[in-house]
């Protein structure tokens, strides 16, 4: 299962892309960033399970829950913007 060693690289790239998108002033790009962060959480958990990195898995679960909070706040912000139009 050495191919799972390579999962850390796409996980890292998706995490960096997500962080870039979250910093956008456009809500659509931020939403894509939240989705990318969720994907990166899944990739890190897969790699963490393979590497027996249990603290990393716990961290990814916590980060995913925080990501959900940010996603919901962004959705509410979009709804407020649309109601003012």
C-alpha positions in Angstrom: 0.0 0.0 0.0 2.9 2.3 -0.6 0.8 4.2 -3.1 -1.0 5.7 -0.1 2.3 7.5 0.8 1.4 9.8 -2.2 -2.0 10.8 -0.8 -0.2 13.4 1.4 0.8 15.4 -1.7 -2.6 16.0 -3.2 -3.9 16.6 0.3 -1.3 19.3 0.7 -2.0 20.9 -2.6 -5.8 20.9 -2.1 -5.3 22.4 1.4 -3.2 25.2 -0.1 -5.7 25.8 -2.9 -8.5 25.9 -0.3 -6.7 28.5 1.9 -6.2 30.6 -1.2 -9.9 30.5 -2.2 -11.1 31.1 1.4 -9.3 34.4 1.3 -11.3 35.6 -1.7 -13.8 38.5 -1.4 -16.2 36.6 -3.7 -18.5 34.4 -1.8 -18.6 31.9 -4.7 -14.9 31.4 -4.5 -15.1 31.1 -0.7 -17.7 28.3 -1.1 -15.4 26.5 -3.4 -12.7 26.9 -0.8 -14.9 25.3 1.8 -15.5 22.4 -0.5 -11.7 22.1 -1.1 -11.0 22.1 2.6 -13.5 19.3 3.1 -11.8 17.3 0.4 -8.5 18.0 1.9 -9.8 16.8 5.3 -10.9 13.5 3.7 -7.5 13.1 2.0 -5.6 13.8 5.3 -7.8 11.3 7.2 -7.0 8.6 4.6 -3.3 9.3 4.8 -3.5 9.6 8.6 -5.2 6.2 8.9 -2.5 4.7 6.7 0.3 6.3 8.6 -1.4 5.7 12.0 -1.2 9.4 12.7 -4.2 9.5 15.0 -3.6 13.1 16.2 -3.7 14.2 12.5 -7.1 12.4 12.1 -8.5 14.1 15.2 -7.2 17.5 13.9 -8.9 16.9 10.6 -12.2 16.1 12.2 -12.0 19.3 14.3 -11.0 21.4 11.2 -13.9 19.8 9.3 -16.4 20.9 12.0 -15.0 24.4 11.9 -15.2 24.4 8.1 -18.9 23.5 8.4 -19.4 26.5 10.7 -17.7 28.8 8.1 -19.6 27.3 5.3 -22.9 27.9 7.1 -21.9 31.5 7.9 -21.0 32.1 4.3 -24.4 30.7 3.1 -26.2 33.0 5.5 -24.1 35.9 4.3 -25.0 35.1 0.7 -28.7 35.0 1.6 -28.5 38.4 3.3 -26.8 39.9 0.2 -29.5 38.5 -2.1 -32.3 39.8 0.1 -30.9 43.3 -0.1 -30.8 43.2 -3.9 
